[in-house]
Amino acid sequence: MQDKKQSRLRRARKTRMRMREKGDTRLTVHRTPKHIYAQIISADGTTVLAQASTLDETLRGSGTGNIDAAARVGALVGERGKAAGVTQVAFDRSGYKYHGRVKALAEAAREAGLEF
């Protein structure tokens, strides 16, 4: 029987392979109980074009492991992505459910101007 982490990583690999076949720039998310991280990675997978996380100095003020913090990270990565010239991305949720903090981050990134 597979444990939780192995199942999540299997789901993540499956979606990443589809994104790689299409050649999409991707917005990837990683979450831990305390923090959430977001990166915009180039289509070839070698370069990080923009990144934001709750570890940034501007976002450390209040709680870092909640939906509000995830929304602030989404808005920040959206702004940084637009500044880097990225508008179209594929959302790589890394095997996590599209729920809670992951959903809040995605919606905030859309409001900031990213399309996916």
N, C-alpha and C positions, 0 to 999 in steps of 0.2 A: 504494500500500500504506500502511495506517495504521500509525503508530508506537504504541508501548506505552501512552504517556500518553493519546493520543486515544482508544484503545480502552477504556481504563479509564473515562475521562470519559463516553463514550457509554453504557457499562453503568450508570454512576452516574445519569445523567439518566433513563434508562429506569425504574429502580427508584424514584427520587424522584418521578416523575410518578404512579406507582401509589400511593405513600404519600400524595401530595397529594390524589388523587381520593378516597381513603378517609377523609382528614381525621385522620390519625394523628400523635400527638406522636412525634418520632423521635430515636433515639440515633444520632448520626453519628460516624464514626471517620475520622481522617486520620493517616497514618503517614509518617514520613520515616526514613531510616536511623538517625538518632540519637534521635528522640523519637516519641511517640505522643500524640494528642490525642483527647478525646472530649467531645461536647456533647449536651445534651438540648435540642432545639429545639421550640418550640410548634407546634401543628398548622397555624397560618397562616404559619409560617416567618419571623416577624418578631422573635421574642424568644428569647434563650438563657435557659433556666430553670436549668440547672446545667452546670458544665463542670469538667474535670480534665485534667491533662496531666503529663508527666514534667518539665515546667518548674516545677511547684509546689515550694515550698520543702520541704515534708514528704517529697517523693518523689525529691529530687535526690541523696540519700546514696549509693546504689550505682548500678550501671549503668542507663542510661536507654533503651537500644535493644534490650532483650531481652524474653523472654516473662514473666519475673518482674515487670519494670517495668510491662508491659502489664496484668498481672493486678492490680497495685496500683492502677493508674489506673482499671480497671473497677470495683474495689471502692469507690474514692473517689467516682466519678461516680454509682454506685448509691446510696451513702449520701446524697450531696447531692441527688439526685433525689427520694429518699424524703422528705428534709427539706423540699423544695419542694412536696411533695404529689403527685408523679408516681409512678404505679405501673405503668401500661400504656404501653409504647412500641413502636415499630417499629424494627428494627435496620437502620440504613443503613450498609452496609459500604463505601460510596463506590467501588464497582467492584472492590475488593480481594477476593482469594480468602478464603473463610472457612477460614483456616489460620494456624497459628503465632500471631503476636501479636494478630491480629484475633480469632481464636477464644478466646485466653486472656482478652482484655478482655471479650468477650461472656459467657463463662462466669462470670467474677468479678462482672459486673454482675447476672447472674441470681441468684447466691448472695447478693448484697447486697439483693435484694428486688425488682428490676425484673422485670416479666413481658413476654416477647416470644417 
